[in-house]
Amino acid sequence: MESKLIAAAKTALLDCMGMEPAEKVLIVTDTELRELGEIFFNQARDFGGEAILTEMLPRKSNGEEPPAPVAAAMKEADVVLLVTKKSLSHTQARKEANKAGARIASLPGLTRDMMARALNADYEQIETLSKSVSRLLSQGKKARLTTPAGTDLILDLSGREGHPDTGFYREKGMFGNLPAGEAYIAPLENTAQGVLVVDGSMAGIGRIKHPITIHIRNGYAEEINGGEEAAILNSLLAPHGKAGRNIAELGIGTNPHAELTGEVLEDEKILGTVHVALGDNHTIGGIVEVSSHLDGVVLSPTLEIDGLLIIKDGKPVC
């Protein structure tokens, strides 16, 4: 296992981030993921980078800003890896660091198994598929998502740009997740209609035992029903008001090594799955800004874009 973790760290730093010797490489971690953060730090140091490890307390929710000193350090680095329990992807700190030229990868909820398995992937293959799907999203106007569990959701994509999460972030200002492997888009606000049944996993909750049924009207999750997980989701959304219930993202997994574990960072990358997020979308082309972004993964989806079949019962067809 240790050799696979070291190999994964090297893949992330050298292949994915394109790290060069003497570059300033900042590893942001927290008290929960310190062990994994130190593996990345050690590899960055051994490769000759100006390696910096900063540890903070875990954030309370995905999208919550890091402390100001951490945000300042991010803006000064060439390469930043965010190895934290909660996601910093949809934060102003991440956005400002990208504007300053930092190349950033977010690894929220990373585990030893996930790092050893899904981070050791063929990223050239993932890049090809992710770019292909993102082009279809960019060209599309209407997406329809259905599942055997009861999802039937219509999303308006008009005028929005699809984004490929390829795993390669080698140019100034680039950003994405690691492990990588998805294509995603921010649907138009106030337009999504239908029902979303989350039966895979949910950010902030984990693997789903009792499906969460979300009734969506005019772009917002108006009613959330189900068992214990539905109650937890309602409590997670409560502090964020209406903006936290915005239908923020449609994403398609493209990583054949990813498996369903309950950690959404990996689950949303599974080839043949689709995820829909609630909350913030201002960093991916939308206009809603809120300190929450919660992805829900659905299993065995069928996805059509303008009538073109992209996925059929969990199997890619396009």
C-alpha positions, 0 to 999 in steps of 0.5 A: 500500500505504501508504495502505491501511495507514494506512486500516487503522490508522484503522479499527482505532482509530476504528471497531473500538476506538472511540478518543476524543481524549485517551484513553491508547492503548498500542501494545505491539509487539516487535522483529519487528513494530515497523514496523506498531506505529509505524503504529498509534502515529502514527495514535493520536497524530495523532487526539489520543490520549495515544499510547504505544509500548512495544517488547519482545523477541518472546515464545518461544511464543503465550501467554507472558506479557509483561514485568512493566512491559508488563503494568503499562502495559496496566492503565493504558491505555484502549485497547491494541493488541497488535501482536506476533509471538506472541499475548498473547491468552491471558495473565494480563496481557491478562486483568488489563488487561481487568479494569481496564477496558482495551479490547484488540485482539490482532494477533499475526503481523500482516503488511503484506498482512494489515493492508491486506486483512483489516483493511479489511473490512465489520465490520458484516457480520462482526458480524452473522454472528459473532453468529449463529454464536456463538448456535448454539454457545451453544445446542448440545450436540454438534458434529461436524467432518469434512473430506475430509482425514480429520478426524472429531471429536466435541466436547461443547459442553454448558453452554459459551458461544459468543463472537463475534469481531466486531471491535468492542471499544468498551466497557470490558473488551472484547477480541478479535482484529484482523483479526476475524471468527470465532465460538468456544467452549471445548468441555468438557474431557475429552470430545473424541473422534476425529481432527483432520487439520490441512491449512490452517495451524498456529500456530507452524508456518505453512502446512501442506505435509504434513497433521498427523494428531492422534488425540484421546481424552478431550479430549486430543491423545494422538498426533500423526503426519505429516511435518516439521510434525507433529514441530515441533508435538510439539516445541512442545507438549513443554514444556507437558505434558498441559495443552498438549494440551487440546482448547481451542477450536472456532472458525468463520471469518466474514471474507470478506476473509481468505485462507490465508497461513500466519499463523493470525491471518488464516487462522482468520478465513477464511469457510468454515473451522474451527479447533481449538486445543490448550492454554489455554482459561481466558480463553474459558470453560474451566478449563485454564490453560497458557502455550500456545494453538495453533490448527490450521486445517482446510480444506473442513470440514463442521460440524454442531451437534446435527445442524444443518448449519452448514458443508458442504464449506467453504461456510456454509449456516446 
